[in-house]
Amino acid sequence: MVDIDEARKGLCDPNIYLETYFRVEAGYVWNKAYSDEQGQRFRDEVVGILSPLGFGNWKRLQDRHGGCPECWRGAERLYCHPMNISGELIDKHIAVVEEALRKASSFQVRAVDTYKQFLNYTAEELLRELNACREGISKAMFDSYRTKNRYRYIGFHTSAWYAAFIPHWGKNASALHGVYADFCVGVLNDLVRVGLVECIPSKNISLYRSLNVTERKVWEREQRKRAIGVSSPTSDRRSKFFYPPC
């Protein structure tokens, strides 16, 4: 796993973003009545406080029943609910936003909590990081397709393997999910190509299964034969990759 300070070197946006929650008291109680007047006062004051700080591109300002206002400042984002004003902020900007919010008259800031750290990867930067972790992700993917018997197969999935290898990706995860999904497809195809994962193709959904312990031992013997130039009936489709533990 790459340290965040190391990971952000060379990124177009080297800032560290923090998942931030400003816990606020605006008279709102979950699943209880909250008047339109209270909601409008909250929205108006939030806009009045955050807009001078550079937040804009507001959404849902007039939607009283379909969601709360949301705003952006570059890659920073805040979702303004009358219990939590939350989103991703650059770490060094949190104190400035907190100070401004504490001047509100229609609500009070009770506490500020921060959680995950994020980096703002571009598609190219994320792909570079994924490729740097390719071997580890391949092993994790191999493990995820293990089944209790050789007749059970699993459909393709894009589990969060990146969380163990690129834990700081997430600032724009939804926008870059296609990059991650395509990468996973490529890794899985490589596992199939070298013979570590069996595939049953289908028009609707292909199914997969990793080699079991006995099959992996056979696969390893084929690799050793291949290394010394001795061919075997299946060695043409199983090149050197990695040796998963038995």
C-alpha positions in Angstrom: 0.0 0.0 0.0 1.4 3.4 -1.1 1.7 6.1 1.5 -0.5 9.1 0.7 2.4 11.6 0.7 4.3 9.4 -1.7 1.2 8.7 -3.9 0.4 12.4 -4.4 3.9 13.2 -5.8 3.6 13.9 -9.5 -0.2 14.3 -9.5 -1.7 17.2 -11.4 -3.6 18.0 -8.1 -1.3 17.1 -5.2 -3.8 18.2 -2.5 -5.1 15.8 0.2 -8.9 15.8 0.5 -10.6 14.8 3.7 -14.1 13.4 4.0 -15.5 16.1 6.3 -18.7 16.3 8.3 -19.8 19.6 10.0 -22.4 18.4 12.5 -25.0 21.1 12.6 -28.1 21.9 14.7 -30.8 23.6 12.5 -33.9 22.5 14.2 -34.2 19.4 12.0 -35.1 16.1 13.6 -35.0 12.9 11.6 -38.4 11.7 10.4 -40.2 14.7 12.0 -41.7 17.8 10.6 -39.3 20.5 9.3 -41.1 23.5 8.0 -40.5 25.0 4.6 -39.6 28.3 6.3 -36.9 26.6 8.4 -35.6 24.8 5.3 -35.5 28.0 3.3 -33.7 29.9 6.1 -31.1 27.1 6.2 -30.6 27.0 2.5 -30.3 30.8 2.2 -27.8 31.1 4.9 -25.7 28.2 3.7 -25.5 29.8 0.2 -24.7 33.2 1.8 -21.8 31.8 3.8 -20.3 29.4 1.2 -20.7 31.4 -2.0 -18.2 34.2 -0.8 -15.7 31.4 -0.1 -15.8 30.4 -3.8 -18.3 27.6 -3.7 -20.7 27.6 -6.6 -22.4 25.4 -9.3 -25.2 25.0 -6.8 -27.7 22.2 -7.3 -31.1 21.6 -5.7 -31.4 25.1 -4.2 -35.1 25.3 -4.7 -36.0 21.6 -4.4 -37.6 21.3 -0.9 -38.5 17.6 -1.1 -36.0 16.0 -3.5 -32.7 16.6 -1.9 -30.4 19.2 -0.2 -28.3 21.9 -1.8 -24.9 20.8 -3.1 -22.0 22.9 -4.2 -18.5 22.7 -5.6 -15.2 24.7 -5.5 -12.9 23.1 -7.9 -12.7 19.5 -6.8 -14.0 20.3 -3.3 -17.7 19.4 -2.7 -20.2 20.1 0.1 -23.7 18.5 0.5 -25.7 20.8 2.8 -28.2 18.8 4.9 -29.6 20.5 8.1 -28.0 17.8 10.2 -24.6 17.4 8.4 -22.8 19.7 5.9 -20.5 17.1 4.5 -18.2 16.4 1.6 -14.6 16.4 0.5 -12.4 19.4 1.4 -8.7 20.1 1.0 -7.3 19.5 4.5 -5.9 23.0 5.0 -9.3 24.6 4.0 -11.4 22.9 6.7 -10.7 25.4 9.4 -11.6 28.3 7.2 -15.0 26.8 6.2 -15.6 25.9 9.9 -15.0 29.4 11.0 -17.4 30.8 8.4 -20.1 28.3 9.3 -19.9 29.1 13.0 -21.0 32.6 12.2 -24.5 31.4 11.1 -27.6 32.5 12.9 -30.1 29.8 11.6 -27.9 26.9 12.7 -25.0 26.0 15.0 -22.0 23.9 14.3 -21.8 21.2 17.1 -18.7 19.4 15.9 -16.4 18.7 13.0 -15.4 15.1 12.1 -13.0 14.0 9.4 -12.6 10.5 8.1 -11.0 9.1 4.9 -8.2 10.8 3.0 -8.6 11.1 -0.8 -6.5 12.1 -3.8 -8.0 13.7 -6.9 -6.7 11.3 -9.6 -7.1 11.9 -13.3 -7.9 8.8 -15.4 -4.3 8.5 -16.5 -3.0 8.9 -13.0 -5.3 6.2 -11.6 -4.4 3.8 -14.3 -0.8 4.3 -13.6 -1.3 3.5 -9.9 -3.5 0.5 -10.7 -0.7 -0.9 -13.0 1.8 -0.4 -10.3 -0.3 -2.6 -8.0 -1.2 -5.1 -10.8 0.4 -8.2 -9.2 -1.2 -7.7 -5.8 -4.6 -7.0 -7.4 -4.2 -10.1 -9.6 -3.6 -12.3 -6.5 -6.6 -10.7 -4.7 -8.7 -11.3 -7.8 -7.5 -15.0 -8.0 -8.6 -15.5 -4.4 -12.0 -13.9 -5.0 -12.8 -16.6 -7.7 -12.0 -19.5 -5.5 -14.9 -21.9 -5.1 -15.5 -24.9 -2.8 -15.8 -27.3 -5.7 -14.6 -27.4 -9.3 -18.2 -27.3 -10.7 -19.1 -24.0 -9.1 -18.4 -20.8 -11.0 -18.8 -17.1 -10.2 -19.9 -14.2 -12.4 -17.6 -11.2 -13.1 -17.5 -8.6 -10.4 -15.4 -5.5 -9.6 -14.9 -5.8 -5.9 -13.1 -3.1 -4.1 -9.7 -4.7 -4.5 -8.3 -1.2 -4.9 -9.1 -0.4 -1.3 -6.2 -2.5 -0.1 -3.8 -1.1 -2.7 -5.0 2.4 -3.5 -7.0 3.4 -0.5 -6.8 7.1 -1.3 -8.7 6.8 -4.5 -12.3 7.9 -4.0 -12.5 11.6 -4.4 -14.0 11.1 -7.9 -14.6 7.4 -7.7 -17.9 7.4 -9.6 -16.4 9.3 -12.5 -13.4 6.9 -12.7 -15.3 3.7 -12.1 -15.1 2.8 -15.8 -11.2 3.0 -15.7 -11.2 0.7 -12.7 -13.7 -1.7 -14.3 -11.8 -1.9 -17.6 -8.6 -2.6 -15.6 -10.3 -5.4 -13.7 -11.5 -6.9 -17.0 -7.9 -6.9 -18.3 -6.5 -8.5 -15.2 -9.1 -11.2 -15.2 -8.5 -11.9 -18.9 -4.8 -12.3 -18.2 -5.6 -14.8 -15.4 -7.8 -16.8 -17.9 -5.1 -16.5 -20.6 -2.4 -18.1 -18.5 -4.7 -20.8 -17.2 -5.0 -19.8 -13.5 -8.7 -19.1 -13.9 -11.2 -21.2 -15.9 -13.9 -19.4 -17.9 -17.3 -20.6 -19.2 -18.2 -18.1 -21.8 -21.9 -17.1 -22.3 -23.9 -14.7 -24.3 -25.3 -13.1 -21.2 -22.7 -13.5 -18.5 -19.4 -15.4 -18.4 -18.6 -17.5 -15.3 -15.2 -18.0 -13.7 -13.4 -20.3 -11.3 -9.8 -20.2 -10.0 -7.8 -23.4 -10.0 -8.0 -25.5 -6.9 -5.0 -26.7 -4.9 -4.5 -29.9 -7.0 -4.9 -28.0 -10.3 -2.4 -25.3 -9.2 0.2 -28.0 -8.4 -0.3 -29.3 -12.0 0.0 -25.8 -13.3 3.2 -25.3 -11.4 4.7 -28.5 -12.8 3.9 -27.2 -16.3 5.7 -24.0 -15.5 8.8 -25.9 -14.4 8.6 -28.0 -17.6 8.2 -25.0 -19.7 11.1 -23.3 -18.0 13.5 -26.1 -19.1 11.9 -26.5 -22.5 9.8 -29.6 -22.0 6.3 -29.2 -23.5 3.1 -30.5 -22.1 -0.4 -30.8 -23.5 -1.6 -27.6 -21.8 1.6 -25.6 -21.4 1.0 -23.6 -24.5 -1.8 -21.6 -22.8 -0.2 -21.3 -19.3 2.8 -18.9 -19.3 4.7 -17.7 -16.2 2.5 -15.4 -14.1 2.7 -15.9 -10.3 2.5 -18.8 -8.0 -0.6 -18.5 -5.8 -0.1 -20.2 -2.4 -1.5 -23.7 -2.1 
